Amino acid sequence: MKLLVLTHAEVEALLPMRACVALMADALAALARGEVQQPLRAVFNPQGAGGLLGLMPAYRTGAEAAFALKAICVFPDNPARGLDAHQGGVLLFDGETGVPLALLNASAITAIRTAAVSAVATQVLARADASELTIVGAGVEARTHLAAMASVRPVRRARVVSRNMERARRLAEEVRAEYSFPVEAVADVAAAVAGADLIVTATNARTPVLRRAWVAPGAHINAVGACTPNARELDAETMAAASLFVDRRESAHAEAGDYLLALGEGAITPAHIRAELGEVLTGAAAGRTAPDEITLFKSLGLAAEDLAAAAYVYQQAQTKGAGTWVEF
């Protein structure tokens, strides 16, 4: 038996952003229809460890049945070491025999599919004319979210802000030639989000980096960074003022500190979650209802997304002869 191994660079080459946006829309709609099954991810956070380990399995039914398992370590201090905070692999299995098919670099899949899901949320929730983009954070997800937002909205200007101004400046300089619009580094979050109608928070912050007073009417927010119950990127006032959409209710109730902390403070109730993104995609729930409405997508990341991305990359690799086959 042979296993296909795909590196970070190979996954990036085989999973272009626009293709991944379409994949993620299909995956979230399939999840909403019950065609994909996944449990809540298991998180192992040992006392004294510098990070945690997450296990994310999923199963897809139908003619192209498949299992996938992502094993991912999250180490928040990695960016200071020049490493992605997410480290791990995605194992893809044949759905009929259970035979392992491929091992893919999980850092690349996570970075691309997370931004692609934010793009799907932006497609269905942001105003059609939204064009002023602010990204809070200057790491791996900031870079992929620039590409994702530009693929679904007519961005006229992008501002990047980080607690490390040098990182924001470096990112802006590195990507500037890739886009027709200006990308500038800004030192202050309040100034960076002033007038923005597209906001992405992609940080490892544990306390709010975005305040309600800074958010313009009609803005759409993709909150990506906080993925544990005791961490948040948004203050409770922002959560209360926004129409809240999630990738999965079960995940939000268990993991979303932005939601759980605001809930614990009495700023919102459990009914504050308007819908899952898949429900909007299938027409089971409404998205934006007014031009001045603030919409918020709280992203946590789902195994169903990893399965869809891994299966696509595996097919592309076979077609294009990419990757390395190893005896297993």
C-alpha positions in Angstrom: 0.0 0.0 0.0 1.2 3.5 -0.9 0.4 6.8 0.8 0.6 10.2 -1.0 2.5 12.8 1.1 1.9 16.5 0.2 4.1 19.3 1.5 3.1 22.8 2.5 4.2 24.2 -0.8 2.4 21.5 -2.8 -0.9 22.1 -0.9 -0.6 25.8 -1.5 -0.1 25.2 -5.3 -3.0 22.8 -5.5 -5.5 24.7 -3.5 -5.9 28.2 -5.0 -8.1 30.6 -3.1 -11.0 31.0 -5.5 -11.3 27.2 -5.9 -11.2 26.8 -2.1 -14.0 29.4 -1.6 -16.3 27.4 -3.8 -15.2 24.2 -2.0 -16.0 25.6 1.4 -19.4 26.9 0.3 -20.2 23.4 -0.9 -18.8 21.8 2.3 -20.8 24.0 4.6 -24.0 23.5 2.6 -23.4 19.7 2.7 -22.9 19.8 6.4 -26.2 21.7 6.8 -28.0 19.1 4.7 -26.5 16.2 6.8 -24.3 14.9 4.1 -21.2 15.3 6.2 -20.9 14.1 9.8 -18.4 15.4 12.4 -18.2 15.3 16.2 -17.0 18.3 18.2 -13.3 18.4 18.0 -11.3 16.9 20.9 -8.9 19.3 22.5 -6.0 18.1 24.7 -4.4 21.0 26.6 -1.9 19.5 29.1 -1.0 21.6 32.1 2.4 23.2 31.6 2.5 22.7 27.8 3.1 25.6 25.5 0.3 24.6 23.2 -2.6 22.3 22.7 -3.5 19.4 20.4 -6.8 19.2 18.5 -8.2 16.2 16.8 -10.8 16.8 14.1 -12.5 13.8 12.3 -15.2 14.0 9.6 -17.0 11.6 7.3 -18.6 12.4 3.9 -21.3 10.2 2.6 -22.2 9.5 -1.1 -20.4 8.3 -4.2 -17.2 10.0 -3.0 -17.3 8.8 0.6 -14.3 9.6 2.6 -13.0 10.0 6.2 -10.5 12.6 7.2 -8.7 13.3 10.5 -6.8 16.5 11.2 -4.3 16.4 14.1 -3.3 19.9 14.8 -1.1 21.5 17.4 -1.7 25.2 18.2 1.2 27.0 19.7 0.4 30.7 20.1 4.1 31.7 20.6 5.2 30.2 17.3 4.9 33.4 15.2 7.7 34.9 17.4 9.8 31.9 16.4 9.0 32.5 12.7 6.6 29.5 12.6 2.9 29.1 11.9 0.9 28.8 15.1 -0.8 25.7 13.6 1.3 22.6 13.0 0.1 19.2 12.0 -1.3 16.9 9.3 -4.5 15.9 7.7 -5.0 12.1 7.0 -7.4 11.3 4.2 -9.0 7.8 4.1 -11.0 5.9 1.5 -14.6 5.9 2.7 -15.4 2.3 1.6 -12.2 0.5 2.8 -10.6 2.8 5.3 -7.4 2.6 3.4 -5.2 5.7 4.1 -4.8 7.7 0.9 -2.8 10.8 1.7 -1.1 12.8 4.4 -1.3 16.6 3.8 0.4 19.5 5.5 -2.3 20.9 7.9 -0.7 24.3 8.3 -1.3 25.1 4.6 -4.8 23.6 4.5 -5.8 25.5 7.7 -4.5 28.8 6.5 -6.2 28.6 3.1 -9.5 27.0 4.1 -10.0 29.3 7.1 -9.7 32.4 4.9 -11.9 30.8 2.2 -14.7 30.2 4.8 -14.4 33.9 5.8 -14.8 34.7 2.1 -17.9 32.6 1.9 -19.3 34.4 4.9 -18.4 37.7 3.3 -20.2 36.7 0.1 -23.5 36.1 1.8 -23.3 38.6 4.7 -21.3 41.7 3.7 -22.8 44.5 1.6 -22.2 44.0 -2.1 -20.3 47.3 -2.3 -18.0 46.7 0.8 -14.6 47.8 -0.2 -12.7 49.2 2.8 -10.8 46.3 4.4 -9.1 46.2 7.7 -7.2 43.2 9.0 -6.3 43.1 12.7 -3.3 40.8 12.9 -0.2 40.3 10.6 0.4 36.6 10.7 -0.3 33.7 8.4 -4.1 34.2 8.4 -3.8 37.9 7.7 -2.0 37.1 4.5 -4.5 34.5 3.3 -7.4 36.7 4.3 -6.2 39.5 2.1 -6.4 37.1 -0.9 -9.8 35.8 0.3 -11.4 39.1 0.8 -10.1 40.4 -2.5 -11.6 37.4 -4.3 -15.2 38.2 -3.2 -15.4 42.0 -2.8 -14.1 45.0 -4.8 -11.5 46.0 -2.3 -10.3 49.6 -2.8 -8.0 49.8 0.2 -6.6 47.4 2.8 -5.2 48.4 6.2 -3.2 46.0 8.3 -2.7 46.6 12.0 -0.8 44.6 14.6 0.5 45.0 18.1 3.9 44.5 16.4 4.1 47.4 13.9 7.1 46.0 12.2 5.3 42.8 11.3 2.4 44.8 9.9 4.8 46.9 7.9 6.6 43.9 6.6 3.4 42.1 5.5 2.2 45.2 3.7 5.4 45.5 1.8 5.6 41.8 0.9 2.0 41.7 -0.5 1.7 45.1 -2.0 2.7 44.1 -5.5 0.1 41.3 -5.6 -2.9 43.6 -5.5 -4.2 46.5 -7.5 -5.3 48.4 -4.4 -3.0 49.9 -1.7 -2.1 47.8 1.3 -0.9 49.9 4.2 0.3 49.3 7.8 -1.4 51.2 10.5 -0.2 51.5 14.1 -3.6 51.9 15.9 -6.6 49.6 15.7 -9.2 52.4 16.1 -7.6 54.3 13.3 -7.3 51.2 11.1 -10.9 50.2 11.4 -12.3 53.8 11.0 -14.7 53.6 8.1 -14.0 50.0 7.3 -16.9 47.9 6.0 -14.9 44.7 6.0 -13.0 43.8 9.2 -11.0 40.6 9.9 -9.7 39.9 13.3 -7.0 37.2 13.1 -4.9 37.5 16.2 -3.8 35.3 19.2 -5.3 37.9 21.6 -7.0 36.8 24.8 -8.6 40.2 25.5 -10.6 42.4 23.1 -8.7 44.0 20.2 -11.9 45.4 18.6 -14.4 47.8 20.3 -17.9 48.5 19.3 -17.3 52.3 19.3 -14.8 51.8 16.4 -17.1 49.7 14.1 -19.0 51.6 11.4 -22.7 50.9 10.7 -23.1 48.2 8.0 -19.7 46.7 8.5 -19.1 42.9 8.3 -16.7 41.3 10.7 -15.0 37.9 10.3 -13.7 37.0 13.8 -11.1 34.3 13.3 -8.5 34.3 16.0 -10.0 33.3 19.4 -10.8 29.6 19.4 -11.0 28.7 23.2 -13.7 29.5 25.8 -11.5 32.0 27.7 -10.1 34.1 24.8 -11.9 36.8 22.9 -11.0 39.4 20.2 -14.3 41.4 20.4 -15.8 43.2 23.3 -19.2 42.3 24.6 -20.8 45.4 23.1 -19.7 44.4 19.6 -21.1 41.0 20.1 -24.4 42.4 21.3 -24.7 45.0 18.5 -24.0 42.5 15.7 -26.1 39.9 14.0 -24.1 36.7 14.8 -23.5 33.9 12.4 -21.4 30.8 13.2 -19.9 27.9 11.4 -21.5 25.4 13.9 -23.7 26.1 16.9 -22.2 23.1 18.8 -18.7 24.5 18.3 -19.7 28.0 19.3 -21.4 26.8 22.5 -18.3 24.8 23.5 -15.3 26.9 22.2 -16.1 30.5 21.1 -14.8 32.8 23.9 -16.2 35.8 22.0 -19.7 34.4 22.4 -19.3 32.6 25.7 -17.8 35.5 27.6 -20.4 37.9 26.3 -23.0 35.4 27.3 -21.6 35.1 30.8 -21.6 38.8 31.2 -25.3 39.0 30.3 -24.7 41.1 27.1 -26.4 38.4 24.9 -28.5 35.3 25.2 -28.2 31.9 23.5 -30.8 33.1 21.0 -28.3 35.7 19.8 -26.9 33.2 17.2 -28.9 34.0 14.1 -27.8 31.0 12.1 -25.1 28.7 10.9 -23.4 29.8 7.7 -24.5 26.5 6.0 -28.1 27.4 6.8 -27.8 30.7 5.0 -26.2 29.0 2.0 -29.0 26.4 1.7 -31.7 29.1 2.2 -32.9 27.8 5.5 -32.0 31.1 7.2 -31.6 34.7 6.2 -28.4 36.6 6.1 -28.0 40.4 6.1 -31.4 42.1 6.4 -30.5 45.8 6.2 -27.7 48.0 4.8 -26.7 49.5 8.2 -26.8 46.1 10.0 -23.5 45.0 11.5 -22.9 41.3 10.6 -20.5 39.1 12.4 -19.2 35.6 11.4 -17.5 33.8 14.3 -15.1 31.3 12.7 -13.8 28.3 14.7 -12.9 25.9 11.9 -14.6 22.6 11.1 -13.4 19.1 10.3 -15.8 19.1 7.3 -13.8 22.0 5.8 -10.5 20.0 6.2 -12.1 16.9 4.6 -13.3 18.9 1.6 -10.0 20.6 1.1 -7.9 17.4 1.5 -10.1 15.4 -0.9 -9.8 18.2 -3.5 -6.0 18.5 -3.1 -5.6 14.7 -3.3 -7.6 14.6 -6.6 -5.6 17.5 -8.0 -2.3 15.9 -7.0 -3.2 12.7 -8.8 -4.2 14.6 -11.9 -1.0 16.7 -11.9 1.5 14.2 -10.6 2.3 16.2 -7.5 3.4 14.9 -4.1 5.5 11.9 -3.1 4.2 8.3 -2.8 5.7 6.3 0.1 5.3 2.7 1.1 3.0 2.5 4.2 
